[in-house]
Amino acid sequence: MKKCLGIPGLISIFALVVVALSEAPFGRSDHSDNFYFARLYMDLFLEGGAWWEWHLTPAPNFFPEMLLYFLLASLGLSFGQLSLIYPFVALLLTAGLIFFTVREMKIDSQSALLITITFCASLIIAGEELSLWSRPAYHYGLVINLFLVFVLARRIFVGDWRWPKLILLLMVCSLGTASDFLFIPIAFSAVTGSAIVLFLCRRITLDRSAVMVTTTFAGIAAGVVIYFLITPNVANPVWASGLSLRSVFTHIGPHLSALSFILEHLLAHPYILAAIFACLFLGYKSLQSGTEENQSMLALCGFCLFGILANLYVFGLGAQPGGLYRYTVFATNIALFMDSVFIAQVIYALRQSFTPVYPLTFILITVCTIAVRFLPPAPDNTERAYLNFQNSVACLERAVDSFSSKNGAADFALANKITVASGGQLLLCPIRGNKLEHIPWNSSRNFCSENVSFLIVRNQVETPQEDSTQFAYSLTTTRALDIAGPPVSIHNCDTLSVFFYGKNRLTID
């Protein structure tokens, strides 16, 4: 292992750790979905809330994301500390799983380390679209769960297929499905596709292929049952809001749109296209012999190829204008992984004619990683906006201290965010921007059952248009006056204000 690492390898790992800890993109994020786990944990474990009163996201992300976040939160870490620690732990978990997966395939330790470091560095360097590892409840659990599926599937494909391995595969498929229904088409396509490839290439028997597919299907079916048994106030579990299952099975239009989306996505993301070519090339090369390493590589190429295409295809069926990149998290991450595998294979082939190729590669990765952290970035006001928001929350806390109740309401985009940022000093019910109505999304109905005595509003006179998406999520000054009338008092806090109404004057439907 020491020979595998060397000084350049150690420096690369250190650089990745420094950048992963210093960037902390989640801690500065403005999106309300990022506060889902934090608010859930506060309500269940600190405020005595009830699980069955919650309206979870359609993809609850039970495993491993929710479990990991709750374990870290149980250590007594503040939200700010969790914002820093969670991304690092998630990245560390990913790195460990990748290294383990690659070594399971009998790839040498130096190449395995290179694949792991290249993949992690790519995630950090790539930017917003590939930063989902740093954000809880953004479907990144798909990547972890599907890597686990492949590890188990590879053992069954290459080795024996005794009941313990099949049971473990069934359990992982159940957990993955219950956590995120997007797991269903990807896992089934990846396992079935790789089983068919191995069978057609005469690497496994038909009965083994059938057992693999059946076990995966059974695990998925069990996961669906578990989801509906343990998920309170079940929302529509379809993974893309623009997707109509009825139209999928009755019209050809959605399928043509999906194919068009795949083509456009591949052209817009060359690294995914490169990964597909890597799967085809490495898969073809692995046919040269029937060794365990080559059979594992063939299984990996089939698994990743069909998984990428399934992920893009399913999202393409219901793709929204502008798209939501979190729904293609498996395709983007597994593409980077296969690109890393291909790079490692090329460097492994060069090592005999050019001995220093591994150290030089580690040095290059280190330089690129450090450059991302320390070179002057483009103008970005994200950090300043986040600090201003913290100052506004402190101002809101001071204003509410004079009230007899700390229970209030705010629009969906602000409610959980302010509640978490205030450490529970402000308990806000998420409401629509156009009416005093609870939004049942990432929240508990209990948040609105107490006497709501104030509104937190945005200091904007302008009101979004009726047909605007933001209309239901942005509670402006003008809109607050329209739906609740004039308050008893107003406290201004920069871009936000507290409209205090007193007891029994605000009723949340």
C-alpha positions, 0 to 999 in steps of 0.5 A, a space after each residue: 500500500 505504501 508503494 501504491 501511495 507514494 508522496 504524490 499520492 499522499 499529496 493528492 489525498 491531502 489536497 482533496 481533503 483540504 478542498 472538500 472541507 473548505 468549499 462546503 457548498 451545501 452550507 451556503 446553499 439557498 435552496 429550501 430542499 437542503 434543509 429537509 433533513 435538518 428540519 426533520 431531525 429537529 422536529 423528531 428528536 429535539 421538539 418531540 414531533 411525530 413521524 406520521 405528521 410529516 409530509 416527506 419528499 416523494 424520494 425520502 432518501 432513507 438510506 444512506 443519506 437520512 441515516 448518515 445525516 441523523 448519525 452525524 446530527 446525533 453527535 450534537 453538531 450544529 447545522 453549520 458544522 453539519 454543513 461542513 462535515 456531511 459533504 466530507 463524510 459523504 465524499 469519504 464514503 463514496 471514495 471508500 466504496 469506489 476503491 473497494 469496488 475496484 479492488 473487488 474487480 482484481 484491479 491493482 491497488 495503484 490503479 484503484 487509487 488513481 481511479 478513486 482520486 481522479 473520480 473524487 477530484 472530478 466531482 470537486 472540480 466539476 462545479 454545480 452539476 456534480 456537487 450533489 454529493 455535498 447536499 443531503 436529499 438530492 438523490 445522491 443516495 442513488 449512486 451509493 446504493 447502485 454501487 452496492 448493487 454492482 458489488 453484490 451483482 459482480 460477486 454473484 456473476 463471477 463467483 457462486 450464487 448462494 443464498 446469503 449473497 442473493 439476500 443481501 442483493 434483495 435487501 439493498 434493492 429494497 432499501 434503494 427502492 424505498 429511498 428513491 423510486 428513481 432507483 427502480 428503472 436504473 437498477 433493473 436496467 443495469 442488472 438485467 442489461 449486464 446479465 444479458 451481456 454476460 449470458 450472450 458472451 457465454 460468461 454465465 448460464 441462463 439460470 444464473 441470469 434469471 436468478 439475478 434478474 428475479 432477485 433484483 425484481 423481488 427486492 424492488 417489489 419489496 421496496 415499494 411495499 416498504 415505502 408505502 408502509 413507512 412513509 407518512 402522507 405519501 406524495 406522488 412518488 414519480 421521479 419527474 413531475 412532468 412524467 405521466 405514466 399513462 401517456 408513457 404506456 399509451 403514446 409514442 410521443 414521450 419515448 421520442 422525446 426521451 430519445 431526443 433528450 438522450 442525444 441532446 444530453 450526450 452532445 451537451 455533456 461530452 464526458 458522458 459520451 466518452 463514458 459510453 465509448 469507454 464502456 463499449 471499448 473496455 467491454 470489447 477488450 474484456 472479451 479477449 479472455 475469460 479471467 475473473 478480472 475481464 469478466 468483472 470488467 465486462 459486468 461493470 461495462 454492461 451495468 454502467 452502460 445500461 444504467 446511464 441510458 436508463 437514467 437519461 431515458 427515464 428523465 427524458 420521458 418527463 424532462 422539465 424545461 431547463 431540466 433538473 440535474 439532480 435526477 440524472 445524478 447516477 448518469 453523471 457520476 457513473 460517467 465520471 467513474 467510467 472515464 476514471 477507469 478508462 484513464 487508469 487503464 491507459 496509464 496502466 498500459 503506459 507504465 512499462 514504457 514510461 515509469 513516472 506516469 503514476 507520480 506525474 498523474 497524481 501531481 497533475 490531479 493535485 495541481 488542478 485540485 489546489 487551483 480550484 481552491 486557491 486561484 482567484 475565482 469568478 465574481 461570486 456573491 454566494 458567500 456574502 449573501 449567506 452571511 447577510 442571511 445569517 445577519 437577517 436571521 439574528 435580527 428576526 430573532 431579536 424582533 420575535 423575542 418581544 412576542 409571546 410566541 415564537 410560532 410564525 409562518 413564511 413562504 416555502 423557500 424561507 420557512 425551514 431555512 430560517 427555522 434551522 438557521 435560528 436553531 429553533 428560536 423561530 418555528 415557522 409554518 411553510 405557507 403559499 405566497 398567495 394564501 394562508 395555506 400550509 404547503 405539505 412538502 418537507 414539513 409537518 402539519 404540526 408546524 401550523 397547529 400552534 398559534 401563528 402570531 407573525 409572518 416573515 415576508 420579503 421586502 418586495 412591493 412587486 408581486 410575481 405574476 399569477 402564472 409564475 412558479 414563484 407566485 406560490 413560493 414568494 410571500 412579498 410585502 404586498 401579498 402579505 397585506 392582501 391575504 392577512 391585512 395590516 399587522 399590529 407592528 412591523 420589524 424590518 431586517 434588511 431584505 426581510 420583515 416581521 409582520 406581527 399580528 398577535 394571537 388568534 388573528 392568523 389562521 393557516 388552512 
